[in-house]
Amino acid sequence: MSTLLDRVPCTIVTGFLGAGKTTLLRGLLEKLDGKRLAIIVNEFGDIGIDGEILKGCGIESCPEENIVELANGCICCTVADDFQPAIEQILSRQPKVEHILIETSGLALPKPLVQAFQWPAIKSRVTVDAVVAVVDGAALAEGQVAHDMEALAAQRANDEALDHDDPVEEVFEDQVACADLIVLTKADLLDDAGLEKAKAHILEHLPKAAKIVVASNGAIDPTVLIGLGLAVEEDIENRRTHHDGELDHEHDDFDSFVIDLPAVTDPEALAARIAQTAAAENVLRIKGFIEVATKPMRLQVQAVGSRVNHYYDRPWAAGEERRSRLVVIGEKGINREKIEQMLAA
């Protein structure tokens, strides 16, 4: 019989769109350099933006082949098809991986994923070290689970009963309910009153004594998150969620698509178009890489609602195709044609 020490620990990182999961993981990779790591990245969209960001870290102890991307849908819905093969692929690596980090999509429910660690094929080989929920402190301080969701905020203000019916709020609550640690990001954007308001929002949905850890600019000491040895799969049935007893669930409340754009000459103008498009067309998230015609560097774009960040992350590699691609994520029914027109203008 295997003991906890025989099994490879896995840290599951959940969080809503734009909360800062990838930024947190990138910081962990840099601080854990020397520990043999692997990462499973579950994208929501057809191209691996988050995976590309992590691969660009250049951490020797986490080479590119140890970063596995699952782009066939929400990991909690595809555990049988995608998750088990990904785990087996990682466990076959030599030298042996010492810790696995799993970044779920913003829509993933953590409980079905943790329950997958009970499967006989992998139960004796891996264990859930901890579940970490990353939450957007700036949004929570405004009474929202994510930025630029005014419609959700208005519904909640008018009818408290909608709290439990709205799928976005339920995803947030389920992620918090299953977490051992809550990482509250973007604290650098908050004053003391805003920080307390964000914490209060979390505590409304916290049914157990999970700890809240405050992070500024995504920075956090890895010893707080890694090596906790909680074996969460043995306790997961005690963590009550909205979807307990359901055999399946759907994420039909969101649309996602990829837009190819020509090279740009003015990144600031593109950022302005992205902000205007998000505000006008109810877009939750835009992320991707852009070719700037006059630059040898690749431009990375991350937008949450109308708040846009962009910077040059690395040079284009020799022989690499230079192209501009953006993943757009929004509530069901967003106007793809209009969005494409606005971004390409």
Secondary structure, 3 states (H helix, E strand, C coil): CCCHHHCEEEEEEEECCCCCHHHHHHHHHHHCCCCCEEEEEECCCCCCHHHHHHHCCCCCCCCHHHEEEECCCCCCCCHHHHHHHHHHHHHCCCCCCCEEEEECCCCCCHHHHHHHCCCHHHHCCEEEEEEEEEEEHHHHHCCCCCCCCHHHHHHHHHCCCHHHHCHHHHHHHHHHHCCCEEEEECHHHCCHHHHHHHHHHHHHCCCCCCEEEECECCECCHHHHCCCCCCHHHCHHHCCCCCCCCCCCCCCCEEEEEEEECCECCHHHHHHHHHHHHHHHCEEEEEEEEEECCCCEEEEEEEECCEEEEEEEEECCCCCCCCEEEEEEEECCCCHHHHHHHHHC
